[in-house]
């Protein structure tokens, strides 16, 4: 969803059971899987 242009806030609004840390954990996992650094905007 992030790659498709959705913001973290939009995802959290659509999926109220998720927390911001869940999204970050997914990004960290993907970065390790593909062996690339994670860059988080803030």
PDB file with one MODEL, atoms N, CA, C and O in Angstrom:
MODEL        1
ATOM      1  N   UNK A   1       0.820  -1.199   0.000  1.00  0.00           N
ATOM      2  CA  UNK A   1       0.000   0.000   0.000  1.00  0.00           C
ATOM      3  C   UNK A   1       0.858   1.254   0.000  1.00  0.00           C
ATOM      4  O   UNK A   1       0.537   2.236  -0.670  1.00  0.00           O
ATOM      5  N   UNK A   2       1.960   1.216   0.763  1.00  0.00           N
ATOM      6  CA  UNK A   2       2.861   2.371   0.769  1.00  0.00           C
ATOM      7  C   UNK A   2       3.448   2.596  -0.617  1.00  0.00           C
ATOM      8  O   UNK A   2       3.554   3.730  -1.084  1.00  0.00           O
ATOM      9  N   UNK A   3       3.830   1.497  -1.271  1.00  0.00           N
ATOM     10  CA  UNK A   3       4.402   1.613  -2.615  1.00  0.00           C
ATOM     11  C   UNK A   3       3.376   2.154  -3.603  1.00  0.00           C
ATOM     12  O   UNK A   3       3.743   2.768  -4.606  1.00  0.00           O
ATOM     13  N   UNK A   4       2.108   1.934  -3.330  1.00  0.00           N
ATOM     14  CA  UNK A   4       1.045   2.426  -4.192  1.00  0.00           C
ATOM     15  C   UNK A   4       0.646   3.859  -3.909  1.00  0.00           C
ATOM     16  O   UNK A   4      -0.238   4.402  -4.572  1.00  0.00           O
ATOM     17  N   UNK A   5       1.298   4.485  -2.919  1.00  0.00           N
ATOM     18  CA  UNK A   5       1.032   5.892  -2.648  1.00  0.00           C
ATOM     19  C   UNK A   5       0.234   6.179  -1.390  1.00  0.00           C
ATOM     20  O   UNK A   5       0.021   7.343  -1.049  1.00  0.00           O
ATOM     21  N   UNK A   6      -0.214   5.135  -0.689  1.00  0.00           N
ATOM     22  CA  UNK A   6      -0.963   5.360   0.550  1.00  0.00           C
ATOM     23  C   UNK A   6       0.000   5.811   1.650  1.00  0.00           C
ATOM     24  O   UNK A   6       1.145   5.362   1.713  1.00  0.00           O
ATOM     25  N   UNK A   7      -0.475   6.688   2.496  1.00  0.00           N
ATOM     26  CA  UNK A   7       0.341   7.124   3.631  1.00  0.00           C
ATOM     27  C   UNK A   7       0.132   6.164   4.799  1.00  0.00           C
ATOM     28  O   UNK A   7      -0.818   5.381   4.819  1.00  0.00           O
ATOM     29  N   UNK A   8       1.033   6.242   5.764  1.00  0.00           N
ATOM     30  CA  UNK A   8       0.865   5.425   6.967  1.00  0.00           C
ATOM     31  C   UNK A   8      -0.469   5.762   7.638  1.00  0.00           C
ATOM     32  O   UNK A   8      -1.164   4.867   8.119  1.00  0.00           O
ATOM     33  N   UNK A   9      -0.821   7.028   7.670  1.00  0.00           N
ATOM     34  CA  UNK A   9      -2.076   7.444   8.302  1.00  0.00           C
ATOM     35  C   UNK A   9      -3.287   6.849   7.590  1.00  0.00           C
ATOM     36  O   UNK A   9      -4.250   6.444   8.241  1.00  0.00           O
ATOM     37  N   UNK A  10      -3.248   6.792   6.258  1.00  0.00           N
ATOM     38  CA  UNK A  10      -4.353   6.197   5.509  1.00  0.00           C
ATOM     39  C   UNK A  10      -4.476   4.705   5.815  1.00  0.00           C
ATOM     40  O   UNK A  10      -5.579   4.190   5.998  1.00  0.00           O
ATOM     41  N   UNK A  11      -3.346   4.023   5.869  1.00  0.00           N
ATOM     42  CA  UNK A  11      -3.360   2.590   6.168  1.00  0.00           C
ATOM     43  C   UNK A  11      -3.914   2.351   7.565  1.00  0.00           C
ATOM     44  O   UNK A  11      -4.737   1.459   7.769  1.00  0.00           O
ATOM     45  N   UNK A  12      -3.460   3.147   8.523  1.00  0.00           N
ATOM     46  CA  UNK A  12      -3.930   2.987   9.897  1.00  0.00           C
ATOM     47  C   UNK A  12      -5.426   3.280  10.016  1.00  0.00           C
ATOM     48  O   UNK A  12      -6.113   2.650  10.820  1.00  0.00           O
ATOM     49  N   UNK A  13      -5.930   4.212   9.239  1.00  0.00           N
ATOM     50  CA  UNK A  13      -7.362   4.516   9.255  1.00  0.00           C
ATOM     51  C   UNK A  13      -8.167   3.361   8.662  1.00  0.00           C
ATOM     52  O   UNK A  13      -9.257   3.052   9.143  1.00  0.00           O
ATOM     53  N   UNK A  14      -7.634   2.726   7.621  1.00  0.00           N
ATOM     54  CA  UNK A  14      -8.328   1.617   6.965  1.00  0.00           C
ATOM     55  C   UNK A  14      -8.241   0.322   7.761  1.00  0.00           C
ATOM     56  O   UNK A  14      -9.116  -0.536   7.650  1.00  0.00           O
ATOM     57  N   UNK A  15      -7.190   0.176   8.561  1.00  0.00           N
ATOM     58  CA  UNK A  15      -6.963  -1.045   9.332  1.00  0.00           C
ATOM     59  C   UNK A  15      -6.731  -0.677  10.797  1.00  0.00           C
ATOM     60  O   UNK A  15      -5.586  -0.609  11.244  1.00  0.00           O
ATOM     61  N   UNK A  16      -7.800  -0.443  11.539  1.00  0.00           N
ATOM     62  CA  UNK A  16      -7.661   0.061  12.911  1.00  0.00           C
ATOM     63  C   UNK A  16      -6.946  -0.892  13.873  1.00  0.00           C
ATOM     64  O   UNK A  16      -6.499  -0.462  14.936  1.00  0.00           O
ATOM     65  N   UNK A  17      -6.831  -2.164  13.523  1.00  0.00           N
ATOM     66  CA  UNK A  17      -6.112  -3.107  14.388  1.00  0.00           C
ATOM     67  C   UNK A  17      -4.602  -2.949  14.278  1.00  0.00           C
ATOM     68  O   UNK A  17      -3.868  -3.434  15.140  1.00  0.00           O
ATOM     69  N   UNK A  18      -4.129  -2.280  13.234  1.00  0.00           N
ATOM     70  CA  UNK A  18      -2.696  -2.065  13.056  1.00  0.00           C
ATOM     71  C   UNK A  18      -2.234  -0.865  13.874  1.00  0.00           C
ATOM     72  O   UNK A  18      -3.006   0.040  14.188  1.00  0.00           O
ATOM     73  N   UNK A  19      -0.962  -0.892  14.203  1.00  0.00           N
ATOM     74  CA  UNK A  19      -0.318   0.257  14.839  1.00  0.00           C
ATOM     75  C   UNK A  19       0.841   0.690  13.958  1.00  0.00           C
ATOM     76  O   UNK A  19       1.332  -0.088  13.139  1.00  0.00           O
ATOM     77  N   UNK A  20       1.274   1.920  14.126  1.00  0.00           N
ATOM     78  CA  UNK A  20       2.355   2.464  13.311  1.00  0.00           C
ATOM     79  C   UNK A  20       3.600   1.567  13.383  1.00  0.00           C
ATOM     80  O   UNK A  20       4.314   1.404  12.394  1.00  0.00           O
ATOM     81  N   UNK A  21       3.846   0.996  14.553  1.00  0.00           N
ATOM     82  CA  UNK A  21       5.002   0.116  14.720  1.00  0.00           C
ATOM     83  C   UNK A  21       4.883  -1.134  13.856  1.00  0.00           C
ATOM     84  O   UNK A  21       5.902  -1.685  13.441  1.00  0.00           O
ATOM     85  N   UNK A  22       3.660  -1.597  13.572  1.00  0.00           N
ATOM     86  CA  UNK A  22       3.459  -2.749  12.702  1.00  0.00           C
ATOM     87  C   UNK A  22       3.934  -2.442  11.286  1.00  0.00           C
ATOM     88  O   UNK A  22       4.569  -3.276  10.641  1.00  0.00           O
ATOM     89  N   UNK A  23       3.626  -1.251  10.814  1.00  0.00           N
ATOM     90  CA  UNK A  23       4.059  -0.845   9.478  1.00  0.00           C
ATOM     91  C   UNK A  23       5.577  -0.760   9.427  1.00  0.00           C
ATOM     92  O   UNK A  23       6.205  -1.242   8.484  1.00  0.00           O
ATOM     93  N   UNK A  24       6.160  -0.147  10.444  1.00  0.00           N
ATOM     94  CA  UNK A  24       7.624  -0.017  10.496  1.00  0.00           C
ATOM     95  C   UNK A  24       8.290  -1.392  10.542  1.00  0.00           C
ATOM     96  O   UNK A  24       9.323  -1.605   9.908  1.00  0.00           O
ATOM     97  N   UNK A  25       7.698  -2.325  11.291  1.00  0.00           N
ATOM     98  CA  UNK A  25       8.256  -3.677  11.385  1.00  0.00           C
ATOM     99  C   UNK A  25       8.223  -4.363  10.020  1.00  0.00           C
ATOM    100  O   UNK A  25       9.160  -5.078   9.665  1.00  0.00           O
ATOM    101  N   UNK A  26       7.168  -4.156   9.265  1.00  0.00           N
ATOM    102  CA  UNK A  26       7.085  -4.730   7.914  1.00  0.00           C
ATOM    103  C   UNK A  26       8.156  -4.153   7.009  1.00  0.00           C
ATOM    104  O   UNK A  26       8.773  -4.876   6.226  1.00  0.00           O
ATOM    105  N   UNK A  27       8.377  -2.847   7.116  1.00  0.00           N
ATOM    106  CA  UNK A  27       9.409  -2.208   6.301  1.00  0.00           C
ATOM    107  C   UNK A  27      10.803  -2.723   6.678  1.00  0.00           C
ATOM    108  O   UNK A  27      11.638  -2.957   5.805  1.00  0.00           O
ATOM    109  N   UNK A  28      11.046  -2.894   7.966  1.00  0.00           N
ATOM    110  CA  UNK A  28      12.338  -3.411   8.407  1.00  0.00           C
ATOM    111  C   UNK A  28      12.548  -4.843   7.913  1.00  0.00           C
ATOM    112  O   UNK A  28      13.642  -5.199   7.474  1.00  0.00           O
ATOM    113  N   UNK A  29      11.493  -5.663   7.986  1.00  0.00           N
ATOM    114  CA  UNK A  29      11.589  -7.037   7.502  1.00  0.00           C
ATOM    115  C   UNK A  29      11.906  -7.049   6.008  1.00  0.00           C
ATOM    116  O   UNK A  29      12.797  -7.773   5.566  1.00  0.00           O
ATOM    117  N   UNK A  30      11.186  -6.259   5.243  1.00  0.00           N
ATOM    118  CA  UNK A  30      11.407  -6.219   3.796  1.00  0.00           C
ATOM    119  C   UNK A  30      12.815  -5.735   3.478  1.00  0.00           C
ATOM    120  O   UNK A  30      13.454  -6.254   2.562  1.00  0.00           O
ATOM    121  N   UNK A  31      13.303  -4.756   4.216  1.00  0.00           N
ATOM    122  CA  UNK A  31      14.652  -4.240   3.980  1.00  0.00           C
ATOM    123  C   UNK A  31      15.690  -5.320   4.245  1.00  0.00           C
ATOM    124  O   UNK A  31      16.660  -5.442   3.497  1.00  0.00           O
ATOM    125  N   UNK A  32      15.500  -6.099   5.293  1.00  0.00           N
ATOM    126  CA  UNK A  32      16.439  -7.184   5.583  1.00  0.00           C
ATOM    127  C   UNK A  32      16.336  -8.282   4.534  1.00  0.00           C
ATOM    128  O   UNK A  32      17.349  -8.843   4.118  1.00  0.00           O
ATOM    129  N   UNK A  33      15.113  -8.590   4.104  1.00  0.00           N
ATOM    130  CA  UNK A  33      14.891  -9.631   3.110  1.00  0.00           C
ATOM    131  C   UNK A  33      15.577  -9.276   1.796  1.00  0.00           C
ATOM    132  O   UNK A  33      16.182 -10.134   1.153  1.00  0.00           O
ATOM    133  N   UNK A  34      15.480  -8.018   1.404  1.00  0.00           N
ATOM    134  CA  UNK A  34      16.077  -7.583   0.157  1.00  0.00           C
ATOM    135  C   UNK A  34      17.466  -6.981   0.345  1.00  0.00           C
ATOM    136  O   UNK A  34      18.092  -6.537  -0.617  1.00  0.00           O
ATOM    137  N   UNK A  35      17.948  -6.966   1.602  1.00  0.00           N
ATOM    138  CA  UNK A  35      19.279  -6.498   1.947  1.00  0.00           C
ATOM    139  C   UNK A  35      19.522  -5.043   1.525  1.00  0.00           C
ATOM    140  O   UNK A  35      20.542  -4.712   0.920  1.00  0.00           O
ATOM    141  N   UNK A  36      18.543  -4.180   1.868  1.00  0.00           N
ATOM    142  CA  UNK A  36      18.658  -2.756   1.610  1.00  0.00           C
ATOM    143  C   UNK A  36      18.354  -2.009   2.896  1.00  0.00           C
ATOM    144  O   UNK A  36      17.589  -2.503   3.725  1.00  0.00           O
ATOM    145  N   UNK A  37      18.934  -0.833   3.082  1.00  0.00           N
ATOM    146  CA  UNK A  37      18.641  -0.058   4.286  1.00  0.00           C
ATOM    147  C   UNK A  37      17.210   0.478   4.269  1.00  0.00           C
ATOM    148  O   UNK A  37      16.635   0.715   3.207  1.00  0.00           O
ATOM    149  N   UNK A  38      16.663   0.659   5.431  1.00  0.00           N
ATOM    150  CA  UNK A  38      15.330   1.249   5.577  1.00  0.00           C
ATOM    151  C   UNK A  38      15.497   2.747   5.714  1.00  0.00           C
ATOM    152  O   UNK A  38      16.325   3.217   6.494  1.00  0.00           O
ATOM    153  N   UNK A  39      14.710   3.501   4.955  1.00  0.00           N
ATOM    154  CA  UNK A  39      14.709   4.957   5.067  1.00  0.00           C
ATOM    155  C   UNK A  39      13.297   5.354   5.442  1.00  0.00           C
ATOM    156  O   UNK A  39      12.365   5.158   4.662  1.00  0.00           O
ATOM    157  N   UNK A  40      13.134   5.912   6.630  1.00  0.00           N
ATOM    158  CA  UNK A  40      11.823   6.330   7.100  1.00  0.00           C
ATOM    159  C   UNK A  40      11.730   7.837   7.065  1.00  0.00           C
ATOM    160  O   UNK A  40      12.607   8.545   7.558  1.00  0.00           O
ATOM    161  N   UNK A  41      10.648   8.314   6.473  1.00  0.00           N
ATOM    162  CA  UNK A  41      10.404   9.756   6.481  1.00  0.00           C
ATOM    163  C   UNK A  41       9.805  10.158   7.808  1.00  0.00           C
ATOM    164  O   UNK A  41       9.226   9.328   8.509  1.00  0.00           O
ATOM    165  N   UNK A  42       9.931  11.363   8.144  1.00  0.00           N
ATOM    166  CA  UNK A  42       9.375  11.709   9.437  1.00  0.00           C
ATOM    167  C   UNK A  42       8.975  13.065   9.502  1.00  0.00           C
ATOM    168  O   UNK A  42       8.482  13.514  10.537  1.00  0.00           O
TER     169      UNK A  42
ENDMDL
END
